[in-house]
Amino acid sequence: MRRRLSQTGMAEMSELSAASGRLTSSLETAKNDTGRVAFCGPYVLSAITGYGISKIEDVIRAGRDLPPGQRPVVKGTYADEVEAALAHFGYRMQLTESFLGKARKERPSFWTWMQKPRNAWAYYILAIHKGKEGHWILVKGVKMCDTFTEGKWTFVVDGPHRGCRIMEIFEVKKSIDA
């Protein structure tokens, strides 16, 4: 009896695997379909949603007050623009921590934050200092993605930005009502 249940369970499991294709979460590589250099906001959004950067930029531009017919490169995005673009694709973005009230040297580094427990199944968009400017990076589990990795997922330990200071942390999940 035990063997029979085991064999039945294995058959059901292989049918489930074949039907779903994959039982684990997957990480989408950002798709730069623009034919030019793209910037961090669209890269991060492309990796989350799976859509090409050109579609992401169209959604961001639609939220900006631009003259009709103009399609400038999306360089520099605000948190509300990223949140609106994610909502368009059925995701919600929620601020989990803000360090803007602290001096830059008092803010945690990216590597320090990685040592803390967090939801391994959620995406985290981090606004960090990169030189004198802000920069968006995407983290899921122990991997990260941004323009410096050319939209590819890499282990945080092997990636750039470990010493960069964090400005804000946003958690991103698929919307339930989407």
FIKEMI-165761 format. One record per residue (C-alpha): residue number from 1; residue in three letters; x, z, y negated. Coordinates in steps of 0.001 Angstrom, whole numbers, m for minus. Layout:
residues N
(rec NUM; ala; (X; Z; Y)),
...
END
This chain:
residues 178
(rec 1; met; (0; 0; 0)),
(rec 2; arg; (2768; 864; m2410)),
(rec 3; arg; (4576; m2434; m1837)),
(rec 4; arg; (1406; m4394; m2324)),
(rec 5; leu; (660; m2777; m5712)),
(rec 6; ser; (4206; m3363; m6790)),
(rec 7; gln; (4050; m7058; m5897)),
(rec 8; thr; (693; m7427; m7651)),
(rec 9; gly; (2091; m5718; m10731)),
(rec 10; met; (5083; m8069; m10762)),
(rec 11; ala; (2827; m11126; m10496)),
(rec 12; glu; (680; m9874; m13387)),
(rec 13; met; (3785; m9127; m15437)),
(rec 14; ser; (5229; m12611; m14913)),
(rec 15; glu; (1859; m14170; m15865)),
(rec 16; leu; (1843; m12041; m19011)),
(rec 17; ser; (5391; m13089; m19869)),
(rec 18; ala; (4588; m16764; m19363)),
(rec 19; ala; (1445; m16536; m21500)),
(rec 20; ser; (3018; m14686; m24405)),
(rec 21; gly; (6416; m16337; m24259)),
(rec 22; arg; (8081; m13139; m25378)),
(rec 23; leu; (7261; m9441; m25193)),
(rec 24; thr; (9652; m8222; m27875)),
(rec 25; ser; (9555; m8652; m31619)),
(rec 26; ser; (11473; m11633; m32937)),
(rec 27; leu; (13422; m12178; m36114)),
(rec 28; glu; (12832; m15428; m37986)),
(rec 29; thr; (15829; m17119; m39572)),
(rec 30; ala; (15116; m18042; m43177)),
(rec 31; lys; (14417; m21757; m43508)),
(rec 32; asn; (16064; m23343; m46536)),
(rec 33; asp; (14267; m26673; m46626)),
(rec 34; thr; (14967; m27296; m50324)),
(rec 35; gly; (18226; m29246; m49980)),
(rec 36; arg; (19879; m26995; m52568)),
(rec 37; val; (21013; m23413; m53031)),
(rec 38; ala; (18175; m20885; m52843)),
(rec 39; phe; (18188; m17294; m54042)),
(rec 40; cys; (17598; m13884; m52486)),
(rec 41; gly; (13855; m13389; m53108)),
(rec 42; pro; (12742; m16615; m51413)),
(rec 43; tyr; (15288; m16099; m48594)),
(rec 44; val; (13926; m12647; m47780)),
(rec 45; leu; (10313; m13857; m47890)),
(rec 46; ser; (11094; m16850; m45676)),
(rec 47; ala; (12676; m14600; m43041)),
(rec 48; ile; (9602; m12333; m42997)),
(rec 49; thr; (6898; m15001; m43012)),
(rec 50; gly; (8604; m17820; m41126)),
(rec 51; tyr; (7657; m20349; m43833)),
(rec 52; gly; (10199; m22601; m45522)),
(rec 53; ile; (11715; m21586; m48839)),
(rec 54; ser; (10020; m24509; m50641)),
(rec 55; lys; (6567; m23105; m49714)),
(rec 56; ile; (7665; m19585; m50704)),
(rec 57; glu; (8870; m20856; m54089)),
(rec 58; asp; (5567; m22695; m54647)),
(rec 59; val; (3656; m19439; m54084)),
(rec 60; ile; (5951; m17528; m56473)),
(rec 61; arg; (5710; m20273; m59121)),
(rec 62; ala; (1907; m20235; m58826)),
(rec 63; gly; (1992; m16616; m59974)),
(rec 64; arg; (4164; m17383; m62995)),
(rec 65; asp; (2997; m18719; m66347)),
(rec 66; leu; (4619; m22168; m66170)),
(rec 67; pro; (3683; m25402; m67936)),
(rec 68; pro; (1812; m27813; m65635)),
(rec 69; gly; (4056; m30013; m63516)),
(rec 70; gln; (7171; m27866; m63882)),
(rec 71; arg; (8839; m26713; m60671)),
(rec 72; pro; (11958; m24753; m61670)),
(rec 73; val; (14203; m23145; m59081)),
(rec 74; val; (13043; m19590; m58381)),
(rec 75; lys; (16009; m17504; m59481)),
(rec 76; gly; (15275; m13847; m60065)),
(rec 77; thr; (12109; m12252; m58723)),
(rec 78; tyr; (10383; m9027; m59650)),
(rec 79; ala; (8945; m6595; m57104)),
(rec 80; asp; (5376; m7514; m58094)),
(rec 81; glu; (6108; m11222; m57485)),
(rec 82; val; (7550; m10463; m54043)),
(rec 83; glu; (4541; m8254; m53260)),
(rec 84; ala; (2075; m10947; m54378)),
(rec 85; ala; (3828; m13620; m52299)),
(rec 86; leu; (3776; m11364; m49234)),
(rec 87; ala; (58; m10673; m49765)),
(rec 88; his; (m542; m14437; m49901)),
(rec 89; phe; (954; m14713; m46402)),
(rec 90; gly; (m891; m11676; m45012)),
(rec 91; tyr; (1665; m8902; m45454)),
(rec 92; arg; (1610; m5700; m47440)),
(rec 93; met; (4573; m4235; m49286)),
(rec 94; gln; (4696; m556; m50159)),
(rec 95; leu; (7298; 1308; m52194)),
(rec 96; thr; (8741; 4064; m49999)),
(rec 97; glu; (11602; 5303; m52189)),
(rec 98; ser; (12836; 4704; m55706)),
(rec 99; phe; (16201; 5800; m57049)),
(rec 100; leu; (15846; 4236; m60492)),
(rec 101; gly; (15648; 7698; m62066)),
(rec 102; lys; (19174; 8518; m60869)),
(rec 103; ala; (22501; 7330; m62201)),
(rec 104; arg; (23953; 4456; m60207)),
(rec 105; lys; (26705; 6581; m58594)),
(rec 106; glu; (24110; 9178; m57496)),
(rec 107; arg; (22021; 6624; m55597)),
(rec 108; pro; (22519; 6307; m51841)),
(rec 109; ser; (24571; 3432; m50513)),
(rec 110; phe; (23069; 923; m48127)),
(rec 111; trp; (25213; 2324; m45289)),
(rec 112; thr; (24080; 5918; m46007)),
(rec 113; trp; (20436; 4823; m45881)),
(rec 114; met; (21016; 3035; m42562)),
(rec 115; gln; (21983; 6372; m40979)),
(rec 116; lys; (18520; 7821; m41649)),
(rec 117; pro; (15593; 7443; m39235)),
(rec 118; arg; (12962; 4803; m40061)),
(rec 119; asn; (10386; 2600; m38359)),
(rec 120; ala; (12277; 91; m36204)),
(rec 121; trp; (9251; m2271; m36127)),
(rec 122; ala; (8766; m2560; m39896)),
(rec 123; tyr; (10668; m4765; m42311)),
(rec 124; tyr; (12391; m3057; m45214)),
(rec 125; ile; (13175; m4914; m48404)),
(rec 126; leu; (15898; m3173; m50365)),
(rec 127; ala; (16606; m3781; m54019)),
(rec 128; ile; (20332; m3128; m54384)),
(rec 129; his; (22970; m3410; m57081)),
(rec 130; lys; (25231; m6406; m56559)),
(rec 131; gly; (27691; m6444; m59430)),
(rec 132; lys; (25664; m6202; m62620)),
(rec 133; glu; (22552; m7760; m61111)),
(rec 134; gly; (19901; m6772; m58628)),
(rec 135; his; (19724; m8343; m55178)),
(rec 136; trp; (17103; m8357; m52405)),
(rec 137; ile; (18123; m7749; m48798)),
(rec 138; leu; (15930; m7547; m45725)),
(rec 139; val; (16431; m5025; m42924)),
(rec 140; lys; (14695; m4689; m39577)),
(rec 141; gly; (16096; m2237; m37056)),
(rec 142; val; (19890; m2567; m37223)),
(rec 143; lys; (19922; m6144; m38529)),
(rec 144; met; (19858; m7582; m42033)),
(rec 145; cys; (19232; m10947; m43647)),
(rec 146; asp; (19854; m12320; m47146)),
(rec 147; thr; (21538; m15163; m49015)),
(rec 148; phe; (25031; m13912; m48135)),
(rec 149; thr; (24219; m14311; m44422)),
(rec 150; glu; (22657; m17718; m45228)),
(rec 151; gly; (19281; m16551; m43939)),
(rec 152; lys; (20618; m15596; m40525)),
(rec 153; trp; (20116; m12136; m39058)),
(rec 154; thr; (23327; m10178; m38630)),
(rec 155; phe; (24113; m6624; m37626)),
(rec 156; val; (24350; m4396; m40693)),
(rec 157; val; (27712; m3105; m39510)),
(rec 158; asp; (29075; m6686; m39635)),
(rec 159; gly; (27283; m7737; m42810)),
(rec 160; pro; (27992; m7419; m46513)),
(rec 161; his; (26605; m4816; m48932)),
(rec 162; arg; (27353; m1631; m46937)),
(rec 163; gly; (28704; 129; m50034)),
(rec 164; cys; (26101; m1229; m52486)),
(rec 165; arg; (23812; 1280; m54172)),
(rec 166; ile; (20066; 1135; m53560)),
(rec 167; met; (17592; 886; m56429)),
(rec 168; glu; (14320; 766; m54457)),
(rec 169; ile; (13126; 565; m50856)),
(rec 170; phe; (9927; m1208; m49815)),
(rec 171; glu; (8328; m1175; m46375)),
(rec 172; val; (6658; m4425; m45284)),
(rec 173; lys; (4116; m4739; m42506)),
(rec 174; lys; (1519; m7292; m41483)),
(rec 175; ser; (m1781; m6563; m43227)),
(rec 176; ile; (m4501; m5311; m40922)),
(rec 177; asp; (m7195; m7220; m42810)),
(rec 178; ala; (m5210; m10493; m42801)),
END
